[in-house]
Amino acid sequence: MKPKFRVLTRVAVAAAMMLAAVVTTPAAPAAAAVPSQGSPTQLDVGNWNVEWFGSPDFGPTDEALQQQNVRTVMAGADMDVWGLSEVVSTSAFNTLVAGMPGYTGVVANDPIVTNGAQYYSDFGNTEQKVALVWRSSVASLVSAKVILTSQNSNFAGRPPVEFTLRGTFDGVTRDLVFIVLHAKSGSTQDAWNLRNPASQALKSYLDTTYPTQNVFVIGDWNDDVDTSITSGNASPYINFVNDPARYTFPTRALSLAGVPSTAGYPDFIDHQLITNEVQAKYVAGSATAFQPQAYIPNYATTTSDHYPVFARYNFVIGGGGGGGAANVIINEVLANEPGSSTAGEAIEIVNIGGTSISIAGWTLRDGSAVRHTFAAGTTLQPGKAITVFGASAGIPGGIVAVPASTGGLSLSNSGDQVILQDSAGATVQSMSYTSSQADTDGVSINRSPDGAATGVWVKHNTISSLPRSPGQRADGTVY
């Protein structure tokens, strides 16, 4: 949205100061409790433009009140996943998430987001960022990255961020991909001319990258999907509308019904797009634009000029998984082996879930090629680890380990990737490390906390007295 400016004459300022000396301003009326809009068992997804959130210069002028109101809506509405746009202050975002027990969140410039710091920052209190917030009991973060960076200018300098969450749904482990976007704003032809190629690029990316996956694209699309807000133009998202076999806007019904998603305009511009795999799970009629003004006094000026948008999906959370499905993570990477024999390079994977899983045919690869394929009959038990070493000569005793099937892992000390894929070639997990993380002989890179799916990557000697522990927990105890 456009910045808001306030201009006062000197006389008006003086008058206001004198009035303030004799008049006590009443306290702002308190927000009422927002009733739950979520289901206890199904997946509830929300997206919301939180207008210049945390910016002292634009949007709502009372930052503390905006913080309180946004938290009131989000905590009360009880969504499982939130895609946010127009997050300006990282510290304000962190405060928001900290005030919502049971939730975690990542904003676009977080170090965990690949290329996040390159495209997003807190510079000048004007950088509008996207973010994802989710209930930590429902899912854990697998990966986060900025995508479509070649379309940076068409996305007005804020390319989408893709988050992959993993949870137990319908009794099995599933990965759900959430892409949060904030498209170019404005109803001018120039604005439409940016949104249109951005939409083409997004569809091409989804067509080729996720042809059979569960993908949600949520956020502020800054245009409608029935007809464009730019007079005389078709919607820039007509390419998705015209491919119903693969994509659906569950929010399109609200556009067709004349429902607005902002406080000041009649159009619906805050959409959810889903792939056909998700469409099969959509609870018909559940998409709605929630209007918080019934609970938040002066909502449009104190909180946001956009309404939060909700939809429900029949991914049954947990789904009777008997203590939790298998969940395999990359937990430790030893790229800079002790000594000079690359046989000592190692990658440790751990099943932090509740059931065993066959990893036969799964592969480990670096940024260049497949380096190991797990043999037929390989099963990873819950709470256990298996480590792949560069060669047999590097494997110590007392752990479950195998040598790389190609004869080496080829992990570069100058930075590389490690990618774990299942037997169908789908990425289960991936990580990237830098030269500074692999610059010490014999010191590995480990998750912190150890064994946590959302743990960040740190040097092993920062979390343990040991320099490395492939095949063991970080403290040296056996799995």
VMD Tcl script that draws the C-alpha trace (Angstrom):
set ca {
  {0.00 0.00 0.00}
  {1.07 3.60 -0.40}
  {2.90 5.39 2.47}
  {0.74 7.67 4.55}
  {1.96 11.17 5.32}
  {0.61 13.73 7.73}
  {1.11 17.47 7.10}
  {0.44 20.05 9.84}
  {0.88 23.82 9.77}
  {2.84 25.52 12.56}
  {-0.41 27.02 13.88}
  {-2.02 23.61 13.98}
  {0.98 22.13 15.76}
  {0.96 24.90 18.36}
  {-2.76 24.53 18.91}
  {-2.41 20.80 19.30}
  {0.35 21.24 21.89}
  {-1.76 23.67 23.96}
  {-4.75 21.36 23.78}
  {-2.64 18.43 24.91}
  {-1.65 20.38 28.01}
  {-5.24 20.67 29.21}
  {-6.99 17.63 27.76}
  {-6.38 14.03 28.79}
  {-6.67 11.68 25.83}
  {-8.74 8.64 26.74}
  {-7.04 5.27 26.40}
  {-7.74 3.36 23.21}
  {-10.57 0.87 23.67}
  {-9.34 -2.64 24.30}
  {-9.63 -5.35 21.68}
  {-12.16 -8.10 22.32}
  {-11.20 -11.75 22.19}
  {-11.22 -13.11 18.64}
  {-13.12 -16.41 18.52}
  {-11.37 -19.42 17.05}
  {-11.82 -19.86 13.32}
  {-9.81 -23.09 13.19}
  {-10.48 -26.80 13.35}
  {-8.78 -28.98 15.97}
  {-7.98 -31.74 13.48}
  {-7.89 -30.24 9.98}
  {-5.27 -27.89 8.54}
  {-6.25 -24.23 8.69}
  {-4.27 -21.79 6.53}
  {-4.35 -18.01 6.76}
  {-2.69 -15.18 4.85}
  {-2.62 -11.55 5.88}
  {-1.03 -8.30 4.79}
  {-0.14 -6.72 8.14}
  {0.35 -3.22 6.71}
  {3.87 -1.86 7.30}
  {4.19 -4.05 10.41}
  {6.71 -2.56 12.82}
  {7.51 0.48 10.67}
  {7.69 3.73 12.66}
  {7.27 5.80 9.50}
  {4.43 4.22 7.53}
  {1.14 2.49 8.20}
  {-0.50 2.48 11.65}
  {1.23 5.04 13.88}
  {0.98 3.24 17.22}
  {3.41 0.34 16.82}
  {2.68 -1.17 20.23}
  {-1.05 -1.18 19.54}
  {-0.57 -2.71 16.11}
  {1.63 -5.41 17.66}
  {-1.06 -6.15 20.25}
  {-3.88 -6.23 17.71}
  {-2.07 -8.45 15.22}
  {-1.25 -10.90 17.99}
  {-4.87 -10.81 19.19}
  {-6.13 -11.74 15.73}
  {-3.54 -14.39 14.98}
  {-3.62 -16.11 18.35}
  {-7.40 -15.96 18.53}
  {-8.14 -17.09 14.99}
  {-6.24 -20.32 15.64}
  {-4.83 -20.99 12.17}
  {-2.16 -23.69 11.82}
  {-0.18 -21.79 9.19}
  {0.02 -18.06 8.45}
  {1.60 -16.39 5.43}
  {2.30 -12.74 6.22}
  {3.30 -9.84 3.99}
  {4.46 -6.28 4.71}
  {6.53 -7.30 7.73}
  {8.99 -4.42 8.05}
  {10.69 -4.87 11.43}
  {12.37 -8.18 12.16}
  {12.41 -7.42 15.88}
  {8.68 -6.66 15.83}
  {8.09 -9.98 14.04}
  {10.18 -11.86 16.59}
  {8.23 -10.21 19.40}
  {4.98 -11.22 17.73}
  {5.95 -14.88 17.44}
  {7.38 -14.95 20.97}
  {3.99 -13.75 22.21}
  {2.21 -16.68 20.56}
  {3.07 -19.81 22.58}
  {3.06 -22.94 20.46}
  {4.00 -21.13 17.25}
  {7.27 -20.55 15.45}
  {8.04 -18.37 12.47}
  {10.60 -17.30 9.90}
  {10.81 -13.91 8.19}
  {12.37 -13.49 4.73}
  {15.73 -12.09 5.88}
  {16.31 -14.80 8.50}
  {19.70 -16.52 8.07}
  {17.91 -19.84 7.65}
  {16.36 -18.57 4.39}
  {18.62 -19.30 1.43}
  {19.38 -15.97 -0.31}
  {17.12 -14.24 2.19}
  {19.63 -11.62 3.34}
  {20.55 -10.89 -0.28}
  {17.03 -9.79 -1.19}
  {15.55 -8.66 2.13}
  {16.75 -6.52 5.04}
  {15.64 -4.11 7.76}
  {17.37 -1.19 6.03}
  {15.66 2.16 6.54}
  {12.53 0.70 8.15}
  {10.96 0.48 4.69}
  {11.74 -3.05 3.44}
  {8.50 -5.00 3.24}
  {9.15 -8.70 3.86}
  {7.09 -11.86 3.73}
  {7.07 -14.41 6.55}
  {5.62 -17.75 7.57}
  {4.27 -18.58 11.03}
  {3.11 -22.07 11.93}
  {2.04 -24.19 14.87}
  {5.15 -26.10 15.93}
  {3.17 -29.15 17.03}
  {1.77 -29.52 13.52}
  {4.91 -29.34 11.40}
  {8.61 -28.61 11.33}
  {10.59 -26.60 8.81}
  {12.51 -28.57 6.19}
  {13.81 -25.69 4.09}
  {13.28 -22.03 3.24}
  {14.56 -20.14 0.21}
  {13.94 -17.10 -1.95}
  {12.73 -18.15 -5.41}
  {12.23 -16.48 -8.79}
  {15.09 -14.09 -8.13}
  {15.37 -13.37 -11.85}
  {11.93 -11.79 -11.48}
  {13.03 -9.52 -8.64}
  {12.04 -6.30 -10.40}
  {8.70 -7.74 -11.54}
  {7.98 -8.56 -7.90}
  {8.87 -4.97 -6.95}
  {12.07 -6.08 -5.22}
  {10.39 -8.68 -3.01}
  {10.61 -12.09 -4.71}
  {8.57 -14.94 -3.18}
  {9.89 -17.09 -0.36}
  {9.28 -20.84 -0.43}
  {8.92 -22.77 2.83}
  {8.67 -26.56 3.06}
  {6.97 -27.88 6.20}
  {6.93 -31.52 7.24}
  {4.29 -32.99 9.49}
  {2.18 -36.04 10.15}
  {-1.06 -35.74 8.20}
  {-3.54 -38.55 7.65}
  {-1.20 -40.77 9.65}
  {1.84 -40.40 7.39}
  {4.65 -37.92 7.00}
  {3.94 -35.34 4.31}
  {5.79 -32.31 3.02}
  {3.68 -29.25 2.31}
  {5.18 -26.39 0.31}
  {4.08 -22.85 1.16}
  {5.13 -20.02 -1.15}
  {4.45 -16.60 0.33}
  {4.34 -13.70 -2.09}
  {3.66 -9.99 -2.19}
  {3.11 -8.88 -5.78}
  {3.64 -5.43 -7.25}
  {0.92 -3.05 -6.06}
  {-1.05 -0.48 -8.02}
  {-3.81 -0.31 -10.62}
  {-1.74 1.41 -13.31}
  {-0.83 -0.26 -16.57}
  {2.82 -0.18 -15.53}
  {1.99 -2.13 -12.37}
  {0.02 -4.70 -14.37}
  {2.95 -4.98 -16.78}
  {5.09 -6.21 -13.87}
  {2.53 -8.53 -12.30}
  {1.81 -10.28 -15.59}
  {5.33 -11.63 -16.34}
  {5.80 -12.41 -12.64}
  {2.69 -14.59 -12.85}
  {3.97 -16.33 -15.98}
  {7.29 -17.07 -14.27}
  {5.57 -18.36 -11.14}
  {3.42 -20.77 -13.12}
  {6.38 -22.03 -15.12}
  {8.28 -22.61 -11.86}
  {5.40 -24.57 -10.32}
  {4.75 -26.56 -13.49}
  {8.33 -27.78 -13.66}
  {9.38 -27.92 -9.99}
  {6.27 -29.30 -8.31}
  {4.19 -31.23 -10.86}
  {2.79 -33.65 -8.26}
  {3.34 -31.98 -4.88}
  {1.15 -30.34 -2.28}
  {1.77 -26.62 -2.86}
  {0.07 -23.52 -1.46}
  {0.83 -20.04 -2.82}
  {-0.52 -17.49 -0.37}
  {-0.21 -13.78 0.24}
  {-1.01 -10.38 -1.20}
  {-1.37 -10.86 -4.97}
  {-2.29 -7.17 -5.40}
  {-4.76 -8.04 -8.13}
  {-7.97 -9.96 -8.51}
  {-8.46 -13.26 -10.32}
  {-11.84 -12.60 -11.96}
  {-10.74 -9.45 -13.76}
  {-7.82 -7.14 -13.12}
  {-7.96 -4.05 -10.94}
  {-6.25 -2.38 -13.94}
  {-9.16 -1.16 -16.04}
  {-9.63 -2.99 -19.32}
  {-7.20 -5.80 -18.51}
  {-7.69 -9.46 -17.85}
  {-6.37 -10.73 -14.54}
  {-2.60 -11.27 -14.70}
  {-3.37 -14.59 -13.01}
  {-5.68 -15.83 -15.76}
  {-2.97 -18.35 -16.69}
  {-3.69 -20.20 -13.44}
  {-7.47 -19.81 -13.74}
  {-7.31 -21.32 -17.23}
  {-5.48 -24.43 -15.98}
  {-8.06 -25.93 -13.57}
  {-6.63 -29.41 -13.96}
  {-3.56 -28.32 -12.03}
  {-4.44 -25.15 -10.10}
  {-7.31 -23.65 -8.14}
  {-7.91 -20.37 -6.34}
  {-10.32 -21.36 -3.55}
  {-10.64 -17.62 -2.90}
  {-11.94 -16.95 -6.43}
  {-15.47 -17.68 -5.24}
  {-15.17 -14.67 -2.96}
  {-14.11 -12.48 -5.90}
  {-17.10 -13.65 -7.92}
  {-19.39 -12.91 -4.97}
  {-18.09 -9.34 -4.70}
  {-16.40 -9.87 -1.32}
  {-13.49 -7.47 -0.64}
  {-10.22 -8.43 1.05}
  {-9.27 -4.87 2.01}
  {-10.96 -2.22 4.10}
  {-10.94 0.45 1.41}
  {-11.49 -1.21 -1.98}
  {-14.12 -3.60 -3.38}
  {-11.72 -6.07 -4.98}
  {-10.35 -9.32 -3.56}
  {-6.54 -9.26 -3.88}
  {-5.33 -11.53 -1.03}
  {-5.59 -15.01 -2.47}
  {-4.71 -18.61 -1.86}
  {-3.63 -20.69 -4.87}
  {-3.35 -24.47 -4.53}
  {-2.19 -27.33 -6.73}
  {-4.64 -30.06 -7.69}
  {-3.13 -32.34 -5.03}
  {-4.21 -29.84 -2.37}
  {-7.51 -29.14 -4.12}
  {-8.57 -32.69 -3.31}
  {-8.24 -31.72 0.36}
  {-9.94 -28.31 0.24}
  {-13.01 -28.06 2.47}
  {-15.61 -26.61 0.13}
  {-16.85 -23.16 1.08}
  {-14.28 -22.66 3.82}
  {-12.45 -19.73 2.16}
  {-13.35 -16.50 3.87}
  {-12.17 -12.95 4.41}
  {-12.32 -12.48 8.17}
  {-13.24 -8.95 9.24}
  {-11.65 -8.20 12.63}
  {-13.31 -4.80 13.09}
  {-15.96 -6.52 15.17}
  {-13.22 -7.25 17.74}
  {-10.55 -4.62 17.07}
  {-11.63 -0.96 17.52}
  {-10.64 1.26 14.59}
  {-9.15 -1.80 12.92}
  {-8.34 -0.23 9.55}
  {-6.27 2.58 11.05}
  {-4.72 0.80 14.04}
  {-3.96 -2.63 12.58}
  {-4.14 -3.17 8.82}
  {-5.98 -2.07 5.70}
  {-6.22 -5.73 4.62}
  {-8.38 -8.49 6.05}
  {-6.92 -11.87 6.98}
  {-8.00 -14.64 4.61}
  {-8.68 -18.18 5.83}
  {-9.26 -21.58 4.23}
  {-9.44 -25.14 5.58}
  {-7.95 -28.31 4.18}
  {-8.74 -31.90 5.10}
  {-5.19 -32.88 5.95}
  {-5.99 -34.66 9.20}
  {-3.35 -33.53 11.68}
  {-1.68 -36.60 13.17}
  {-4.33 -38.89 11.76}
  {-3.69 -41.76 14.18}
  {-0.06 -42.18 13.25}
  {0.74 -44.28 16.32}
  {3.24 -41.94 17.98}
  {4.29 -40.10 14.88}
  {5.41 -41.09 11.41}
  {9.02 -41.48 10.39}
  {10.89 -38.21 9.90}
  {14.39 -38.44 8.46}
  {16.68 -35.42 8.72}
  {20.26 -34.60 7.79}
  {21.83 -33.94 11.20}
  {25.61 -33.71 10.75}
  {27.98 -33.08 7.85}
  {31.73 -33.60 8.14}
  {33.15 -31.94 5.03}
  {36.63 -31.13 6.37}
  {37.75 -34.60 7.43}
  {40.37 -35.11 10.17}
  {43.75 -35.45 8.51}
  {44.04 -35.67 4.74}
  {42.08 -38.81 3.85}
  {38.69 -38.01 2.33}
  {37.54 -41.43 3.57}
  {36.75 -39.53 6.77}
  {34.14 -37.26 5.18}
  {30.71 -38.14 6.57}
  {27.01 -37.38 6.44}
  {24.76 -38.45 9.32}
  {21.00 -38.87 8.88}
  {18.63 -39.49 11.78}
  {15.03 -40.71 12.00}
  {13.51 -38.38 14.60}
  {10.01 -39.75 13.96}
  {8.06 -42.45 15.73}
  {8.10 -45.32 13.23}
  {10.70 -47.12 11.14}
  {11.11 -46.36 7.45}
  {12.69 -48.09 4.47}
  {15.35 -45.88 2.89}
  {16.27 -48.41 0.22}
  {17.04 -46.59 -3.00}
  {17.35 -43.22 -1.26}
  {20.31 -41.14 -2.33}
  {22.74 -38.61 -0.92}
  {24.24 -36.11 -3.32}
  {26.37 -33.00 -3.16}
  {25.88 -29.99 -5.40}
  {27.18 -31.91 -8.42}
  {26.16 -35.56 -8.41}
  {24.75 -38.54 -6.51}
  {27.45 -39.82 -4.12}
  {25.61 -42.64 -2.33}
  {22.58 -44.87 -2.88}
  {21.26 -46.81 0.11}
  {21.14 -50.52 -0.51}
  {18.03 -52.67 -0.79}
  {16.70 -53.68 2.61}
  {18.06 -50.60 4.43}
  {15.67 -49.57 7.20}
  {16.11 -46.70 9.63}
  {14.51 -47.27 13.02}
  {12.92 -44.44 15.05}
  {15.47 -42.49 17.08}
  {18.39 -44.07 15.23}
  {21.05 -42.78 12.86}
  {22.98 -44.11 9.90}
  {26.13 -42.39 8.67}
  {27.66 -42.49 5.22}
  {31.45 -42.09 5.11}
  {33.67 -41.36 2.16}
  {35.13 -44.85 2.32}
  {35.35 -47.87 4.65}
  {38.76 -46.78 5.96}
  {37.18 -43.73 7.59}
  {34.49 -45.57 9.57}
  {35.15 -45.82 13.33}
  {33.85 -48.72 15.40}
  {30.68 -48.74 17.46}
  {28.36 -46.92 15.08}
  {25.95 -47.80 12.26}
  {27.68 -46.62 9.09}
  {28.28 -47.49 5.45}
  {30.82 -46.34 2.85}
  {29.69 -44.15 -0.05}
  {28.52 -46.43 -2.84}
  {30.34 -44.33 -5.45}
  {33.65 -44.45 -3.56}
  {33.54 -40.92 -2.16}
  {31.37 -38.03 -0.94}
  {33.41 -35.22 -2.57}
  {32.31 -32.60 -0.03}
  {34.05 -29.31 -0.78}
  {35.65 -27.35 2.05}
  {34.85 -24.15 0.20}
  {31.09 -24.67 0.53}
  {28.68 -27.19 -0.94}
  {25.22 -28.73 -0.69}
  {24.02 -32.03 0.76}
  {20.73 -33.32 -0.61}
  {18.82 -36.38 0.64}
  {16.32 -37.74 -1.87}
  {13.90 -40.64 -1.65}
  {13.73 -43.53 -4.11}
  {11.40 -41.55 -6.37}
  {13.86 -38.67 -6.58}
  {11.86 -36.30 -4.36}
  {13.96 -34.19 -2.01}
  {13.48 -35.25 1.60}
  {15.93 -32.71 3.03}
  {18.75 -30.49 1.87}
  {21.31 -28.21 3.46}
  {23.98 -25.80 2.27}
  {27.14 -24.84 4.09}
  {29.74 -22.13 3.58}
  {33.53 -22.17 3.56}
  {33.59 -20.58 7.01}
  {31.60 -23.52 8.40}
  {34.04 -26.05 6.92}
  {37.37 -24.29 7.44}
  {38.59 -26.25 10.47}
  {40.22 -29.65 10.10}
  {38.13 -32.39 11.69}
  {35.30 -30.10 12.85}
  {31.87 -31.00 11.47}
  {28.74 -28.95 10.88}
  {25.84 -29.98 13.13}
  {22.29 -28.98 13.83}
  {21.70 -26.88 16.92}
  {19.83 -28.18 18.83}
  {21.26 -31.57 17.94}
  {18.65 -33.80 16.31}
  {16.11 -30.99 15.82}
  {14.44 -30.69 12.43}
  {14.46 -26.90 12.74}
  {17.94 -26.71 14.22}
  {20.33 -24.24 12.59}
  {23.69 -25.31 11.19}
  {26.68 -24.53 13.42}
  {30.21 -25.77 13.96}
  {30.12 -28.88 16.13}
  {32.61 -27.50 18.65}
  {30.21 -24.66 19.51}
  {27.64 -27.08 20.95}
  {29.88 -29.84 22.33}
  {33.35 -30.44 23.72}
  {33.79 -32.82 20.77}
  {34.85 -31.53 17.35}
  {32.57 -34.04 15.60}
  {30.32 -37.02 16.35}
  {29.21 -38.78 13.14}
  {27.10 -41.78 14.12}
  {26.63 -40.50 17.67}
  {24.73 -37.72 19.37}
  {26.58 -34.42 19.70}
  {27.62 -35.29 23.25}
  {29.16 -38.59 22.11}
  {26.45 -40.92 23.38}
  {25.29 -43.70 21.07}
  {21.98 -43.64 19.26}
}
mol new
graphics top color blue
foreach p $ca { graphics top sphere $p radius 0.5 }
foreach p [lrange $ca 0 end-1] q [lrange $ca 1 end] { graphics top cylinder $p $q radius 0.2 }
display resetview
